Amino acid sequence: MIDIEVMEVYQRLVDEQRLREAAQRVLNAEHVQGDVTILITRDEEVAALNQQYLGKEGPTDVLSFPARDDTDTFVLPPEEETTYLGDIIIAFPYTQRQAQRLQRSLMDELILLVVHGVLHLLGYDHATPEEKAAMWTRQNEILTEMGVSPLEA
């Protein structure tokens, strides 16, 4: 299940079905089943999370919080295995400004951030040039399938 929560003030500007489709395409492309929550909210909420969890000041476009990480060593029995992959938090005003700056549509930018966020939940990263190349390649393949302009690597 892909649960999308959009602050009421932004709801008329967001096509939740397209965002759900973007998240599902990533899961399908990676042959993964699982649940994801996507929250679209204010810059202030994302800034607080960015400070609390990453020690960075101010908002950012998207944050991903995987339900599990590679350091988890506890293994559940198959019947109790969770399919919850994690949360994606998007700062709507930040994203709106970013879309304008990059001359992209708001929905294209939101779709990009959902794809990017789900890839992070699945273990992709961009901390090294090699990781970034792999993540951007996968991200751009999915964006192209959806008719969204990919980003430069």
HUWOVEN-V587000 format. One record per pair of residues at least 4 apart in sequence whose ideal C-beta (glycine too) atoms are under 8 Angstrom apart, sorted by sequence separation. I is the first residue (numbers start at 1). J is the second residue. If there is no record, write none. Layout:
i=I j=J
i=I j=J
This chain:
i=6 j=10
i=7 j=11
i=10 j=14
i=15 j=19
i=16 j=20
i=17 j=21
i=18 j=22
i=19 j=23
i=20 j=24
i=21 j=25
i=22 j=26
i=23 j=27
i=24 j=28
i=25 j=29
i=26 j=30
i=41 j=45
i=42 j=46
i=43 j=47
i=44 j=48
i=45 j=49
i=46 j=50
i=47 j=51
i=48 j=52
i=49 j=53
i=50 j=54
i=51 j=55
i=56 j=60
i=68 j=72
i=76 j=80
i=77 j=81
i=91 j=95
i=92 j=96
i=93 j=97
i=94 j=98
i=95 j=99
i=96 j=100
i=97 j=101
i=98 j=102
i=104 j=108
i=105 j=109
i=106 j=110
i=107 j=111
i=108 j=112
i=109 j=113
i=110 j=114
i=111 j=115
i=112 j=116
i=113 j=117
i=114 j=118
i=115 j=119
i=116 j=120
i=117 j=121
i=118 j=122
i=120 j=124
i=127 j=131
i=128 j=132
i=129 j=133
i=130 j=134
i=131 j=135
i=132 j=136
i=133 j=137
i=134 j=138
i=135 j=139
i=136 j=140
i=137 j=141
i=138 j=142
i=139 j=143
i=140 j=144
i=141 j=145
i=142 j=146
i=144 j=148
i=6 j=11
i=14 j=19
i=27 j=32
i=41 j=46
i=51 j=56
i=76 j=81
i=90 j=95
i=99 j=104
i=104 j=109
i=119 j=124
i=120 j=125
i=126 j=131
i=127 j=132
i=143 j=148
i=27 j=33
i=50 j=56
i=51 j=57
i=76 j=82
i=99 j=105
i=125 j=131
i=126 j=132
i=143 j=149
i=144 j=150
i=27 j=34
i=50 j=57
i=99 j=106
i=102 j=109
i=124 j=131
i=143 j=150
i=6 j=14
i=50 j=58
i=104 j=112
i=143 j=151
i=27 j=36
i=50 j=59
i=54 j=63
i=99 j=108
i=126 j=135
i=6 j=16
i=47 j=57
i=50 j=60
i=53 j=63
i=96 j=106
i=99 j=109
i=124 j=134
i=125 j=135
i=126 j=136
i=140 j=150
i=47 j=58
i=95 j=106
i=98 j=109
i=124 j=135
i=139 j=150
i=140 j=151
i=4 j=16
i=47 j=59
i=53 j=65
i=139 j=151
i=23 j=36
i=46 j=59
i=50 j=63
i=96 j=109
i=140 j=153
i=46 j=60
i=49 j=63
i=68 j=82
i=95 j=109
i=124 j=138
i=4 j=19
i=23 j=38
i=44 j=59
i=67 j=82
i=95 j=110
i=136 j=151
i=4 j=20
i=43 j=59
i=119 j=135
i=137 j=153
i=46 j=63
i=67 j=84
i=136 j=153
i=2 j=20
i=67 j=85
i=68 j=86
i=95 j=113
i=19 j=38
i=66 j=85
i=67 j=86
i=116 j=135
i=119 j=138
i=66 j=86
i=67 j=87
i=90 j=110
i=119 j=139
i=133 j=153
i=2 j=23
i=65 j=86
i=132 j=153
i=2 j=24
i=64 j=86
i=65 j=87
i=64 j=87
i=65 j=88
i=90 j=113
i=116 j=139
i=64 j=88
i=65 j=89
i=90 j=114
i=115 j=139
i=63 j=88
i=64 j=89
i=88 j=113
i=14 j=40
i=62 j=88
i=63 j=89
i=88 j=114
i=62 j=89
i=90 j=117
i=112 j=139
i=115 j=142
i=62 j=90
i=115 j=143
i=61 j=90
i=62 j=91
i=88 j=117
i=10 j=40
i=61 j=91
i=88 j=118
i=60 j=91
i=112 j=143
i=3 j=35
i=5 j=37
i=59 j=91
i=88 j=120
i=111 j=143
i=2 j=35
i=3 j=36
i=4 j=37
i=5 j=38
i=6 j=39
i=7 j=40
i=61 j=94
i=62 j=95
i=85 j=118
i=88 j=121
i=1 j=35
i=2 j=36
i=3 j=37
i=4 j=38
i=5 j=39
i=6 j=40
i=7 j=41
i=59 j=93
i=60 j=94
i=61 j=95
i=1 j=36
i=3 j=38
i=5 j=40
i=7 j=42
i=59 j=94
i=86 j=121
i=111 j=146
i=2 j=38
i=4 j=40
i=85 j=121
i=112 j=148
i=61 j=98
i=85 j=122
i=111 j=148
i=112 j=151
i=49 j=89
i=108 j=148
i=108 j=149
i=46 j=89
i=45 j=89
i=46 j=90
i=47 j=91
i=46 j=91
i=104 j=149
i=45 j=91
i=35 j=83
i=39 j=87
i=41 j=89
i=43 j=91
i=46 j=94
i=61 j=109
i=34 j=83
i=35 j=84
i=36 j=85
i=37 j=86
i=38 j=87
i=39 j=88
i=41 j=90
i=42 j=91
i=43 j=92
i=33 j=83
i=34 j=84
i=35 j=85
i=36 j=86
i=37 j=87
i=38 j=88
i=39 j=89
i=40 j=90
i=41 j=91
i=42 j=92
i=43 j=93
i=34 j=85
i=36 j=87
i=37 j=88
i=39 j=90
i=41 j=92
i=42 j=93
i=43 j=94
i=62 j=113
i=36 j=88
i=38 j=90
i=40 j=92
i=61 j=113
i=64 j=116
i=32 j=85
i=64 j=117
i=70 j=123
i=62 j=116
i=63 j=117
i=64 j=118
i=66 j=120
i=67 j=121
i=62 j=117
i=66 j=121
i=64 j=120
i=64 j=121
i=66 j=123
i=23 j=88
i=40 j=110
i=38 j=114
i=14 j=92
i=13 j=92
i=38 j=117
i=10 j=92
i=36 j=118
i=7 j=92
i=36 j=121
i=6 j=92
i=26 j=114
i=18 j=107
i=22 j=111
i=26 j=115
i=25 j=115
i=32 j=122
i=19 j=110
i=23 j=114
i=27 j=118
i=15 j=107
i=18 j=110
i=19 j=111
i=22 j=114
i=23 j=115
i=26 j=118
i=30 j=122
i=13 j=106
i=14 j=107
i=18 j=111
i=22 j=115
i=26 j=119
i=19 j=114
i=23 j=118
i=14 j=110
i=22 j=118
i=26 j=122
i=30 j=138
i=29 j=138
i=29 j=141
i=29 j=142
i=26 j=142
i=25 j=142
i=22 j=142
i=25 j=145
i=25 j=146
i=22 j=146
i=21 j=146
i=18 j=146
